[in-house]
Amino acid sequence: MRGCSAMVDFIYFSDGLADFIGCMPNMTKIMLTDPKLWYYMVFGALNGSQYRLTGPGAKTNEAREVIVRTPLYRNKQNRRFRDTVFVWLGMVLHTASIFTGNKKYRVVGAMSKNVDTIVFTTAAVVAVPFLALMARVLA
């Protein structure tokens, strides 16, 4: 056996500790109020500064600056395409897992509440204009 068997997954450990302390960032609120910061938090590397955005000892402006300055990728080629495909595929698989009851592709942990909000908000944003258009066409 190699390595240390007492190690934990850093992301789950950090999120659990942040939730316990009360400094877990609200991704839905950040997505609606500061989309650029949300983009860097979702597609960038996990940055400890994201836990300084809210809660005790928060330094919002400094933490935001550090997160936004963190590079997203080494290779910027096709970045927008990969990000778009990743987001839409994740939302489709998560939505399908909700309706079918299959937990294999469901987002887990603290992010699952945010993904549910994003999925249903996106569905509402897309559905309302579509229904309004269909009402006009059928009227």
N, C-alpha and C positions, 0 to 999 in steps of 0.2 A: 504494500500500500504506500502510495506516494502522497506527499502533501499533508495538509492538516485537515482532519475530518470535522473540526468544529467551526469551519468557516460558514458564513451565511451569504445569501445573495444580497449584494450591496443595495440594489434598487428597492427590494422589498423591505429590507432592514431600515433603510433611510426613510422610506414612506411611512412605515409603522412608527418609527421614532418621532417623525415630524407630526404625525396624527396625534400621538400621545402628548407631545409638547404643546401642540396647537399652532404650529407654523406651517401646516400643509397648505400649499397654494391652491386656490379655487380655480381650476383650469377653465371652467365654464365662464366665470366672471372675467378672467383674463382674456379669453377668446373674444368676448363681446366688447370689452373696454379697450384692450390693447392687442390687436391682432398680430402686430409685428413681434411683440414679446412672446405671445402664444406660439407663433410659428417657430421661433428659435428654441423654445422650451420643448416642443413636440419633436422637431426634426434635428435638433442639435444634441450634443452629448449631455449626459446627466451632469448638471452643474450644481454644486453645493449652494451656490448663491440663490437658487430658486427657493430655498427654505428661509431666506432672509427677506422675502417679499412681504410676508404677513407674520403676525404673531409677536411674541415677546422679543424685544431687541431688533425689530425690523428696521432695515435700512433700504427702503424701497428704491430710491433713485440710484444708489450705488449698486445694488443687486441687479437692477434692470440693465444698467450700463455694462456690467460684467457679462451678463447672459447674452446681450445683443452683440458684444464684441467677440464672443467665442465663435470660431469658424464652424460652419456647418459640415463642409466636406473638404477633402483635399482636392478632389477632382470635381470641378463645378459643371462639367459637361453633362447634359441631360438631367440636371438636378430637378428642374421643375416638373419634367415628365415623371421621374421616379416618385417624387413626393405626391403628385396628383394621383398616380396609380395606387400608391400605398394607402392613401387616405380613402379613396373610393372603394378599393378592394376590402379594406378593413371594415368600412361601414356596411358594405353589402354582406360580408360574411357574418358580421355581428348581428345584423338585422335578420338574416336567414336563421341564425342560431336561436334568436329570440322566438321566432314564429314556429320553428320546427321542434324546439325543445332540445336540440343537440348542443351540448356544451363544449364540443371539440374546438370550435373556432370562436368561441365567445371571449371577449376581452375580460380579464379578471382584475381584481384588486380595486384600488381607488380610482383608476382610470375608467372602469366600467360605467360608473354613474355619469361621467362626463361624455362618454361615447354614446350612451343612451340619449342624453340631452342633445348631442350634436345630430344624431340620426333622426330623431323625431322633429327637431327644429328644421333640419334640412328638408325633411319630407313635407313639413307644413309650408315652408317657403316655396317649394316647388309645386305643391298640390294646389295652393290657393289661387295663383295666377292661372294654372291649367284649368281648374274648375270654373273660374270666371270666364275664361276664353271659351270653354265648352258651353257654358250657359248662353253666351252671346251667339255662338254658332247655331245652337239648337233653338234659340228664340225667334 
